[in-house]
């Protein structure tokens, strides 16, 4: 087999997600995390912040920067639990945490 024959793999395309509670137009971009990023987050000793660490890494502003740090996302989750869970579902799907959803897309 030659390298040019190898199947090419890509992360899912980023998706726009609207979070009115953030203010402004509330539109953020959710990107899929690669295997290495997922492993670093999953091995982080701060297990209670794991969801917030995922969100920090995957949710970007118009310029591609993280919208908030993990501590701020954790606090957002307390204030807006339903919206945060919906956002986490998108993060998980784009990052391959839900293998069934990934296989369907």
C-alpha positions in Angstrom: 0.0 0.0 0.0 1.2 3.5 -0.8 0.3 6.6 1.3 -1.8 8.0 -1.5 -4.0 4.9 -1.4 -4.8 5.3 2.3 -8.3 6.5 3.1 -8.3 10.1 4.4 -10.1 11.0 7.6 -11.5 14.3 8.7 -13.4 15.5 11.7 -17.0 16.4 11.2 -17.7 19.9 9.8 -18.1 22.6 12.5 -21.7 23.5 13.4 -23.3 26.8 14.4 -25.2 26.7 17.7 -27.2 29.6 19.2 -27.1 30.3 22.9 -29.2 33.4 23.6 -28.1 33.3 27.2 -24.6 34.3 26.2 -25.8 37.7 24.9 -25.0 39.3 21.6 -26.3 37.2 18.7 -25.5 34.1 20.8 -24.1 32.3 17.8 -21.1 30.1 18.5 -19.2 27.5 16.4 -18.9 24.0 17.8 -15.9 22.1 16.5 -15.2 18.4 16.8 -12.2 17.5 18.9 -9.5 15.2 17.7 -8.5 12.0 19.4 -5.5 13.6 21.1 -7.6 16.4 22.6 -10.2 14.0 23.8 -7.5 11.8 25.5 -6.0 14.8 27.3 -9.4 15.9 28.6 -10.5 12.4 29.6 -7.3 11.9 31.5 -7.5 15.3 33.3 -7.7 14.6 37.1 -10.4 17.2 37.5 -13.2 14.8 36.7 -15.9 17.1 37.9 -14.9 19.6 35.2 -14.7 17.2 32.4 -17.9 18.4 30.6 -16.7 22.0 31.0 -13.2 21.2 29.7 -14.8 19.6 26.6 -17.0 22.7 26.1 -14.0 25.0 26.6 -12.1 23.2 23.8 -15.0 22.8 21.3 -17.0 26.0 21.5 -15.5 28.9 19.6 -16.4 32.6 18.9 -16.4 34.3 15.5 -12.6 34.5 15.5 -12.0 30.9 16.4 -11.2 31.5 20.1 -12.7 29.7 23.0 -15.8 31.4 24.2 -15.2 30.8 27.9 -12.8 28.8 30.1 -13.9 25.6 31.8 -14.8 27.3 35.1 -17.1 29.8 33.4 -18.8 27.0 31.4 -19.3 25.0 34.6 -21.0 28.1 36.1 -23.0 28.6 32.9 -24.2 24.9 33.3 -25.6 25.7 36.8 -27.4 28.8 35.6 -28.7 27.3 32.3 -28.7 23.6 32.7 -31.1 22.6 29.8 -29.3 24.8 27.3 -25.9 23.5 28.4 -27.0 19.9 28.1 -28.2 20.7 24.5 -24.8 22.2 23.7 -22.9 19.3 25.2 -24.9 16.9 23.0 -23.6 18.8 19.9 -20.0 18.7 21.4 -20.2 15.0 22.1 -21.7 14.1 18.7 -19.1 16.2 16.7 -16.2 14.8 18.8 -17.3 11.1 18.4 -18.3 10.4 22.0 -21.6 9.1 20.8 -20.4 6.5 18.3 -24.0 5.6 17.2 -24.7 9.2 16.2 -21.4 9.5 14.4 -22.0 6.3 12.4 -25.4 7.6 11.3 -24.1 10.8 9.9 
